[in-house]
Amino acid sequence: MRSTRRRGRIRSVDDLAAVYVPALSGTEYGRTSLRHLLQMSSGIGFSENYSGNDDVMRLVFDTYLLQGAGGVGAVTSFNERERPARTKFSYASVETQVLGLVLRPDRTVPRGLSPHVDTSPAPATQRAAPPRGWSAST
C-alpha cells in the first residue's frame, strides 16, 4: 500500500474504498476507509469460522472457485455494519478482497500480479543472502 501511495495511485489511507472502486458506492465497504480495511476493523459483518457454511466459504465460491459474481459482486453481499469502524479488530478475508479491488481498479487483470506490484529486481544491497550452503546460482 505504501508503494502505491508513493506512486500517487492512492492519495490517502483515509480515503473511502468507493473513491477507487466506484462500483462500491452505496455499500458499506464503499463507505469504509482504506485504513480500516487494512486494520480489519470495518465493523461489517463477516463470519470466518471455517465451518463450511460461513461467509468465507461464500467468498471462496464467488472468487477462487469462479462459481459466483467475482470482483465487486463477491463483496457487495456483505453489506451490514455491525459496529462502528475502528472499534474492533475482526479478521475477515473479504476486507483483503476489497483492498485487492482498490489496488486493481481496472479489474481487467484476471489472474497473477496486480499492475501496481513493482516486479523490478531489488538493488543488490536489499537482496537477501541465499541460505547457507546454497550458491547464488542454485
N, C-alpha and C positions, 0 to 999 in steps of 0.2 A: 504494500500500500504506500509505503514511504517513497519508493522509486516512482510510483505512478503520480504521486503529488509533486515530486521533484520535476518530473517531465511536464507538468501542467495539465495532466489528464483528469486529475481530481483537484478541486480548489481547496476543499477543507473536509476533514473527517466529521465536521459538524453539519455538513450538507445532508439533506434528506436523500434517501435512495432514489426517489422519483425524479430528482434533478438529473440523474444519469440514465435512468430507465423510465421514460415517460409512461410506459405501459403499466407501471406500478402506481400511477396516480390514482387516488381514490381508495387505496388499500392501506391497511395498517403497516405493511412493510414499506410502502411508498412514503409513509409519514414517519419513518424511523431513520434516525441519523446513522451514518456510516460508523461513527464511534460506538454506538450502542449495538450495532451488528457485530463489530469487531470484538466487543466485550461480552457478546452473547447475553445481553441484558435488555432485549427489545420489549419484554413483557408480553409478547404474543404467544398464545397457547400452542404448544407442540409437544406431543408425548414421544419420548425416546427411551423406551424400556426394553426394546428388542424382544417383545413377546410374539412378534409375527403379525400382530393385529394393531400395531401402533402407527403413529403418524410417519415415523421414519420409514416404515415398510411402504406406505403410500408414496412417499417421496422416491424411494428406490424404484418402484414400479413405473412411476411417471418420468423418471430420468434415466437411470442406469440401464433398466430393462426395456426402455423405449416402448412402454405399453400405455403411456398416457400423453398428456399435452406436452410435457417437457418445457424447458425455458420458463418464461414468466408464468405460463399456465400451471406449472408444477408448484408454484409457491403461493399463488393468489388464493387458493382454497384455505390456507391458514390465515385467517383474517379476523381473529378475535383477540383483542388486547386484554389480558387477564389482570395486568397490573401496570402501573406507570413504568415507562422505560427507565433504566438505570437503577432500579430499586433492588433487583435480584439477579444474580448470575444463574443462568439455566442453559446447560449445554443443549444445543439444538442444531442439527445438521442443516436444517433449512436456512439458517442465517448465513452459513457458508455458501449455500446455493445462491442466495440473494446477492452476496458480495461478488460471486462469480459473474452474475449478470451485470453488476455495476462495472466490473473490470473488463467486460467484453460487451460493450453496449450494442455493437452491430449484430451480435448473435449469429454471425454468418460462419464462424469457425466451428464446424461440427464437433471435432474432437481434437485432442492434442493441446499444444500450448497456446495460451492466450497471446494475442499480438502485443500485449503490454509487457510480456516477460522478456527481459534482456537475456538473450542467449549467447552474447559475445563472451569469449573466454575472459576469466578474471586475470588481472595483472599477476605476474609471477610472484610478487610479494604477498598476494592474498590467497594463493592456492595452498591447499592442504598438502602436507607431505604424504607420500604414499605410505601404506602400512609397513612396519618393519619386515624386512625380508622380501619386499617387492621392489622391483625397479620401476622407473617411470614408464617403461615400455610394456609392463605386464598388464 
